[in-house]
Amino acid sequence: MHQPDRLSHRPMRRGLVLGAMLVAVAAAGCTRLFVDTPPKSVVFFNAFSAELDAPAQGVIREFAADARTAPTRRVTVLGYADAAGSPDANRMLSALRAKVVADALVTQGIAPNRISQRPRGATDTDPGIESRRVEIELGR
C-alpha cells in the first residue's frame, strides 16, 4: 500500500497559512489606518464656481454620515482656488466654496459649532481642477 508523501502537502498548507496571515495582517492594517488617520474627503468645483454638482453632493453626504458617527470630533473645511484671477478674488472664492460645503454639512446633520472654515486662496501648484477644491477633514 502506497502512503502519500507528507512533505508534498506542506508547501500547500504553508501557503494557505501564510495567505491567511497576510489577510489578517492586511485587515488589521486597514483598521489601523482608519483609526490613526482622520477621514478626509475632497469636493471639486468648476472654474469660477462654488456650485455643488451631484458628485460633490455625494461626497458631502458620505462624509457627513461618517462625521455623524463621531459627534465629538471637529470638522475642518479648507477652501482652495486655482491661480486664475486676482489674489483677492481667489481668497473670496475659496471662502465661498468652504462656506457652501460647510452649509451642506449642516444640512446633512452636522452641528455648525463642530465646523471650522478656512479659506486658503489660490494654490501655487496645479492651475486645474485639483486646485479648485474643498478638503473636509474629521479631526481626532
Number of C-alpha atoms within 10 A of each C-alpha: 3 4 5 8 8 7 8 9 10 11 10 11 11 11 11 12 12 12 12 12 12 12 12 12 12 12 12 11 12 12 12 11 12 10 11 10 12 12 17 14 14 17 22 22 21 13 14 15 14 22 15 18 12 9 11 16 16 13 15 22 17 12 21 22 14 13 23 14 9 13 12 11 16 19 27 20 26 24 31 28 34 25 19 13 12 11 14 11 16 24 20 19 24 28 23 19 29 28 21 18 25 25 14 17 24 16 13 17 13 20 15 14 9 16 20 15 19 17 21 18 24 26 16 10 10 12 15 15 13 17 21 28 23 32 17 27 20 21 16 13
